[in-house]
Amino acid sequence: MNKLLFTPLPLPEESVASLLFRCAKANGYKNLKNFSQAFQLDWSSLASCQWRGSTASKLLIRHGSLTMSDKRMILNSFPKQIRRGSSNFMLLHEVPYPVSMLRQKLVLCPSCIRNDCLNRMHAYRWSDVCPLHGEIYLERCPHCGSPFDWLRLEDYHCPCSFDLREASSISADKRSSEIINHALSEKKGDFFTLLMASMTALRYFHTVDNRLSIMESCVNIATAQKTVFFQEIRKLQNKYPTLHRRALLAPFILSPNAMPSHYGIEYLTACKQSKPSHHDQSCGCGTLLFTKKELRYIFNSSGSLAELNAKKLKGIASLDPNHLTNPFYQCPDICGSLINLDSIQWEHTNAFARPSANFELLTSSEAAMMLHTSPARIQKLAGAGLIKTQQFSKAQGLLIPMASIKDFNEKFILRSEILSRAGLNRHVVNYILTGVNPIEVRSNAYTSGFLLYKRDEVPESLLSALDHSVTAIMQKPLGPDSLVTFADAAKQLSINVKCIRPMVKSGLLNQMLVQSPDGSPGREYCTGDSLQKAMQWRDHYMSLGETAIQAKCSLRVIHARYISTGFVECKQFGPTVFFSLEAVDKIRRHFEVFTTHLFFARETGCTICVISKLIEESKIHALTKDHPDFINGQILFRRIDAEEAIARYFAEKHVGYQSK
């Protein structure tokens, strides 16, 4: 038997499982097991029958009375499965989500059962509460305690004969589920990217008892508001008051997503936490889960996990030694281990971090430039605890918060800065500083150090000789007489410093050579007025990387489809390509509307032969040379037309198979 007597159409926001339950019931089958056997469907798992292109989706669109619109509606209720790189994703409303978010086991909302329509959210792991009824999903039969056997449910009766419509409801706050459901309808891909990042970062805190509150925290973080992120971290600090914030923030800081990583770094540097006098053994820190990379960061170690285990962790245990791809570990006394670790910085007071509108991280070279010293001395200042630094990888090196440099500059001044900027003879400076006690900074007793002074002890006459503010680092206004280093110019233009010389060569920037006092070759600077004009130019141009983010496509696609073909004009300075805002908008619009046969095949998994056949049969209309969006050497067509043609092709193919 291969024909349904009746095919129900999906209801608004109905799940695939609910649609299958209604279909089996409408065609006179007791349960999905009998239904699948009658139609010889190989349903190995609940997830396997929910994909577009599965035997379930093919069966539902096979009915001859369905219109093309009906078939499209049914197919759209099934998520697509696509592969990007080495990972599988499900495509819902054209937004990709990790396949792991699709539940492998059935959970049910009692009120949805009574309405004979399950809301789609019960199928996904990011929801534990029904967004319509505010009820926690049931995972087991309340009568027999067994997990739901989705194949053997008979009109929502458990095999033990208990009617699940009579199950008691457990109410819960549905705000988080409503937000997720709304984001799903509105196709908010950025929200789900942050949601997945926060779920990954907070997985170490997840238990059976607190998963609703953790999910609420994940949803709050996914709103991308820094204030909300800081509030959620404060909750964690209150939960684990003796655990160093490095451990709580490590999963966020090391996240591949830029937003939680940036917010985590800011919280880490802005927060103050004093060293606990004791550790309460019942705090539960030993249950937290971490990866190897996170543990190395937490313990300031670049060595292997075995080295960490032997020297510091004392009993780190793998939770799943068979899970080789990304195993998690526990440290039985991570609070105590960090308290006794010399390389961990503690402050003298406690204060929660507050978000700043101007948070910025500097490299050691940038910090050295601001303090008129060398990167080596910046490292020594960090070693002496005079400035805060962070290091997340050897490649990045030390990173210093701008606030820490400003705080240091308000309290101290380097002797080398006084000598280089006061414009006074060394002996005159020594005379003025008579009676002022210097502070010597050195990394150890065997190396040479350098001197600095407390700013409030330096005579006002000497401070006034310096060309910057007494209490803060100030930038000179750009003008015809101001000079800016190439590095500073690149920073203000948000470009690679290697772009500066090509910009000078093109006339976009002007340079000036400043001779050294001893007559030796001097240093090249950008003039302030030309930098001001370049900044105005930069407001109307985007780099290749910025364009890729704006257009939501890869750098390779922009190169192959738009640059090499001459579809848009661009300017190149050194290693970086720039586009005008008009060109960026042209690329974005074109990529949204049109696609190529090769790219479409990779996106959908459809073969190139099928796509070529549909083009030959004029079911997919390739752009002709007279079309304004035609690109030479590219087979282009509208993305939405191609999707509809593919859907019609498979629908007609199955209808033809049935008629045979």
N, C-alpha and C positions, 0 to 999 in steps of 0.2 A: 504494500500500500504506500503510495507516495503523494496523496492528495488530501488536503484538509477540506472538511465540510464547511468550515467557517474560520476566517482569520480576523481576530480583533485588531483594531488600530490602537496604537499606544495613546494613553491619556497624558495630559500635561505633566511633565516631570516624573513620569512613571519609570520604574526600573525595568531592566530586561527580565529579571527573574519574575517580577509581577506579571509582565506581559505573557511569559511562558506559562505561568500558573493559570491565567485566564484562558489562554489558548487551549491547554489540555482539557480544562473543565468544559469549555464551550463545544469541544469535539467529542465529549462523552467519555473521557478517560479519567480513572480514579486519581492517578498521580502521574508525575513526570516519568517515572520508571516505565510504566506501561505505555505511556505516550512515546518515549524514545525507542522502546522495543518495537512498537508497531510500525514506526517509520525508519527502523534500522539506523538510529542515530547513535554514534559513539560518543557519549558524554562522559568523559573521564573525570571531570571536575566541574564545579559550579562556574569557575572563571572561564573554562574552555568554551562554554556554550554562549558566552556573552559578547564575543568579538564579532565585528562585521566580517562577513565571509565565512563564519562558522556554519555548521550544518543547521543550527537553529535559525540563523538569519536567512539562509537560502530556502529553508522550508516555508517560512512565513511569507516570503514574497512570491511563492510559487503559485498562489491561488489565481485562477484566470480572471476572476471578477475585479481584481484590484486595478485601479488606475495607476499611471506612472507617479502621480502625486502621492497616492497611498503607499506605494512601494518605497518612495523616497522617504516618507515619514517613518516607515518601519526601519529602514536602513539607518536613518539618522539617530535612532534610539540606541543603536549598537555602536560602541566605541571602536575606532579603528586601532589596529596594532601596527606600529611603525618602528623602524630601527634607525637610530641615529648614532653613528660611530659604533661603539661596542655595547650600547645600551638599548633596551626595548622601552617603548613608550606607548601609552594609549592616547589617542587623539579624540578629545571631546570638544565639540564646537570649534574645531580647528586649533585648539590649544593643547600642546603635548603635556602629559603627566607621566611620572614613573609608573610602570606596570605594577610595581609593588603596592600601589595604593588601592588596587582592586582586591576586595576581600576574597579569600579562598573558602570561607565558611559563611553560611547563611545566618544573618541576624535579623530580627523582626521588631517592628513597632506595633504594640497591641492595637492602637487606634487605627493604624493603617490597615491591619488585618480586617478589622470590623468594617472598614470602608471598601474592602476588596480591591485596594490599589496601594501598592508599596511605593513610597517616595524614593526617588533615585539615590538619595544620600545614604541609604542603608547598605548600598553596595560598595562603599568606599571607606577605607580605613581612617580617613581624617574626620569621620563623623561618628560619635557614640550616642548622640541624642537626635531624635527626629526633629527637623526644623519646622514641621507643621504642628506637631502636637506636644513638643517639649517632653517627650518620654524617652527614657533610656532604653536602648535596644535590648531585646531579650536574646541571649546567646544559647540558652538551654531551655528545655521544656520544664515549666514550673512543677509539673506533676512527677515525672520520672527522672528528671535531672540530666537527661541525655542531650548532647548537641543535636541541633536540628538536622535530620536527614532530608535534604532538599528534594531528593528523588522520590521519597516515600510519603511526603506530606499529602494527605487527602483532604482537599478543601480546608486547608489550614488545621487539620487534625493530626496530632502526633501519632506515630505508630502505636503508642500506648493507648490511643483512642481519646486523649485529652483534647478538647476543643480550645485552641489557642486564643480564640476570641474572648474567652472567659478569663484569660490571664490578667493578673493585677498589673496596673501601670505604676511605674516609679517616675515621678516628675523630676525634672531637672531644668536648669537654666538653658534655654535654647538659643541664646544670643549668638554664640560662636557658630553653631550650625547654620543659623539664618545668614550670617555674614558669608560663610563658605558657599552656601547654596546660591546666594545672590551673586557672588563673584563668579560662580560657575555659569550662571545665566548670562552675565555681562561679559564673559570671555576675558576676565582679568588675569592674563598670564603672569604679569609681574607679581600679583598678590600670591599666586600659588607657588611661584619660584621662591619667594620669601617664606611662605608657609612651610615648604619642604625643607628649606635651610634651617628654620627654627625647630622643626620637628627632629631633624637630625642632630642639632646641637643640644636639645633638651632630652634626648633619648636616655642619657645617663641618670636622669631624675625620675624616670617613668616607672610607676608601679601599678598594680591592679587597683589599688585604693585611690590613687590621685590622678588617674589619667584624664579625668574630666577637667580638673584644674590646670593640668599641664597643657591640654589642648587649648584651653582658654588663653593661656600665656602665649602659645604659639600663634594663635589668631591675632592677639594683640600686637605681637612683634611684627606680624605680616602686614600690619597697617603702615609700616615704614616710618612711624613717628618716633623720633629719638627720645622724647620725654617718656613715652610709653615703654620703650626698651629699657630705659634706666629704672623705671618703676618695677619692672619684672625682675631685674637683677637684684634690686633691693630686697624683694621677697625671698630670693634664694639666699642672700646674705643673712637675712633674719632666720632662715631655716638652718643654716650652717654657720653660726657666728664665729667659730674658731678656725674655719677653713679659709686658707688664703684665697683671695679673689682670683688669682691666676688659675686655680683649678676650676672655678665656676665659669670663668670666661674663656678658657682654652678652646672648647668646641666652637664658640662664636668667632674668636679671633682667627682660628685656623680654617674657618669656613671658606669654601671657594666663592661664596657670594659676597660681594664687596660691602653691602650695607651692614649686615650683622658684624662683619669683620671690623669695619671702620668704627662702628658704635662700640664694639667690645674693647678696642684699643683705647678709645677715648675714656670709657668708664674705668679701665684699668689704671690709666695714668692720672685721672682726676680724683679718684677715690683715695681716701686715707684710712689705713687700717693698722692699729697698733698690735704688737706681738702679744698673743694671749699668755696669761700666766699659767694656765693649765688646759688640758683637753678633756672634755667630758666623753668618756668612752662610749656612751649611749647615743651619741649624736647621729649615728647612722652613716658616717662618711665612707665607711668600708663597703657600702653597697653600690657606690657610684661606679659607672662604667666609663672607661677611657680607651682610646686607641694608642698604639705605640707612639705615633707622632705627637699626640696630645700629652702623653706622659713625659716625653723628652722635653717638650716646651715647659710643662709645669715644673719639672725638676731642674731646669736649666742645664740639660745634659744633651750632648750631641752623640753620645755613645750608644751602644746597642742596648736592647731591653734586658739582656742577660747581665750587662754591667750595671744597669739601674737596679736590677733585682738584687745583685750581690752587694752593692755598696749602699743603697739608700732605701729601697722599698721593703725589703725583708718579708717576702711572702706574697709577692704579686702573683695572682692566679688567673689563668685563662678561663673564661667562662665557657668557651666552646672551642677546644683545641682542634676539632675537625673542620671548623669554619676558617679556612686558610686565607681567604681573600681580604678580610678586614676584621680580625678577631678583636674582641673587647677584653679588658683586664680590670681587675679590682685590686685596690691597695687596702689591706685591713685597717691601717692606721695612717691614712694620708694626711690628716690634720697634724698629728704628732710628728710625722716625717718632715713636713714643711716647716713646722715650728723650729725644729732642730737643724734645719739646713742653712748654712752660713750664706749661701748665694742668694737667698730670698730676701728682698727688701721689705722692711716693716717701717711704718711711720710712728711718730710719738703720740698721735691723736687718732680718733676715729671720726670719720665724716663721710657720709654717702656722697657719691659723685653727682654733680649737677651738669646737665647738658650745656654746652657752649655753642654759640652760633658761629664762632670763628676758630674751631679746633683745627689744628694743622700739625702734621708730623714733618720734621726736618731730617735730612741726612746729616752725618757728622760734618761733611764739607760745607753744607748750607749753614749749620749752626756755627761752624768756625768762622765763616764769612761775616756773620752777624756780630760775633764777639771779637772780630779782628785778631784771630789767633789761628792755630793749626788744628787739623782733625785729631792729631795725636794728643794734643792738650785737651781737646773735648773728651776723649776717652779717659784721660786722667781725672778730669773734673767729675766724670760719671763714676769712676772708681772711688773717688773720695766722697761720693754721695751728695755733691753740690748741685748736680742736675740729674733729672730722671731720664733714663733711657730704656728702650726696648729693643730686642733683637729676635726676629722671627725666622730668619734664615741667614746663612753666611753670605749669600749673594746680596741681600739687602743691606747688611751691615747694621750699625747702630741707627736707631730712629729716636729722635728727641722731640717731645712736644714743644710747640712754640711757646706755650704758657710757661714751661719750665725755663726756657731761655730768657724770657722776659722777667720771670721771678728772680733768676740769678742776676740779671743785669740791674735790677732795681736794688739789690742788696750788695753786690760786689762789682769791682772793676779790676781788670787784669793790669799789671804793671806794664806789660808789653803794649797794651792798648794806649795807656797814657803816653808812653814814649813815642809811639808812632803817630798819634793824633793831636797831641797838645801843641806841637810845633815849637817846643822849647828844648834847650840844651839839656843833656842828661844830668849835668851837674846842677842846673837850676831846678830840675824836677826833684833831684835828691835833696836839695836844700828845702824845697817846699814841703816835702814829705818827712822832714825831720820830726821825730816824735810820734809818727804814725806807725803802728806795729803791723808789719806785713804778715800774711798767712802763706806758708810754703806748701805747695801741693806736689807730691811725688808718689809714684806707684809703689815703690819699695825703698828700703834704706840704701840700696846700692845704685840707684839711678839718680840723675840730676833732676831737680824739680824746677818750679817757676813760682813767681810771687803774685799775689793778688791782695787787694785791700777791701775792707768794708767801706762801702760808698759813703756812709754817713760820717766816717772819720776822715775822709779826704777833704782838704780845704776847698771852700767854695770857689776861690780864685782859680784853682787848678781845674775844677770841673767845668767852669765857664769857658775854659780854653778849648774844650772838646766840642766838636761840631754836631753833637747829638744831645737829646734831652737828658736831664739828670735822672729822671725816674722811669723812663721807658725807651724802648727802641723805636725810633721814628724813621719813616721813609721820607727822603727829600722829594719835594714836588718836582715832576718832570718839567724841564724847560730847556731853552737853548744853551744854557751854561752848565747844565747838569750832565754827568757822565755815569753810565751804567755798565757794569761788567756784562760780558756775554752770557754768563750763567744766570745773572739776575734778569736780563732781558728775556732769555728763554723761559724763565719761570713766570714772568709777568704775561708772556704771550702763550703760556701753556703748550710749549713745543719742545722738541729735542734741541739741545744746545748746538748740535751739528747743523741745524737749519740756519743759524745766524749768519755765518759767512756767505752762503748762497743768497740770503736776503740782502746782505750788504752789497754783493756783486750786482744784484738786480736793481739796486737803487731804492729798495723798500726801506732799508735802514742805512744810516750814515755812521761812519766810525771815525774815531780820533785817536791818534797815537800820543800817549803821554810819556815823555822822557823821564827816566829816573834821575834823581839829584846827582848821582855820580857819573852821569853821562852814558851809562850802559843802555842797551836797547830797552825801551819802555814797554808798557802794556797797552793793548788796544781796548777801547771802550766804545759803546754805542752812545750816540748823542741823545739827550733826553727828548728833544723835540721830534726827532725821527722815530723814537720808540713810541711816542704818543700817537703819531700818525699810523704806525704799524699796528698798534692796539686797536685803533679805529678800523683798520683794514681787517684785523682778525675777527672783529665782531660780525663780519659779513662772510666769513669763510670757516669751514669745518675741515678737520683733518680726516684722513681715510678711516682711522679708528672711530672717530666720533660719528662719521657718516654711517659706518656699519651698525653702530648702536641705534642711530636714528631710523635707519631703513630696516632694521631687524634682519639683516642678512650677513653672510660671512665676507671677510676681506677677499677671499678667493673669488667669490661670485662677482663682487664689484670690479675686480681686476679683469676677469675673463669676459664679463658681459658688457661692462660699461666703459672701462678705461681703454682696453686694448682695441675695442671696436670703434672708438671715437664717438660713442653715443652722447657723452657729456664732455665738456671741456674741464681741464684741471690744471693746476699749477703745482710744480714740484720744486721744493727747496731742500736740497740734501736728500736724506732718506725718507722724507715725508711728503705725501701728496695732499693737496688741499682742493676743496670744491667750494664754489659759491653756494649760498643758501638756496638759490634757484635750482642749481644742479642737484643739490641734496634732495630737495623736494621732488625733482623729476625722477631720481633714482628710487626714492621711497615709493612714489605712486606707481612707477612701472613695475617694481618688484612685487607690490601688493596685488596688482591686477594680472600681470602676465607671468608665464613660466615657460621653460624649455622642455622638450620631450625627455631629455636626460635627467634634468632636475625633478621633473614630475614623476618619472619612474622611480627615482630614489625616495621621493616623499611618500608615494602611495604603495610601493611594492608591486605595481603593475608592470608587466613586461613591456619593453620597447616595441616588440613586434605587434602587440595589441594596440598600442598608441599609434604606431605608424599605419596600421590597418584602418583605424578610425579616421586618421587624417586623409588617407587615400579615398575613403568612402564619404568624405566631407561631413562626417559626424563631429569631428573636431576641426575647426577652421583655423588654419595657420595664417599668420599675418602676411600680407603681400607687400612688395617693395614700395607701393604707393601709400601704404599706411604710415602715419606719422610716428608710430611706436615701433616700426620695423627696425631690426638691427641686422646688419649685413653678416652673413655667416651663421645666424642663429635661427632655429625653428621655434617660433614663438606662437603662443595661443593664450587665450584667456583662461585663467586658472579655474574659475567657477564653471565655465562652459565645459572644460575638460572633465571636471568632477561629475557633472551631470551626465556627460556622454559615457563615462566609465560605468556609472551606476545603471544607466539604461542598457548598456552592453551586457552586463552580468545578469540583469533582470530578464532581458530577452533571451539570453542564453539558457537560463533555467526554465523559462516558460517553454522554449523549444524542446528542451530535454523532456519536460513533462508530457508534451503532446505526443512524443514518440511512444 
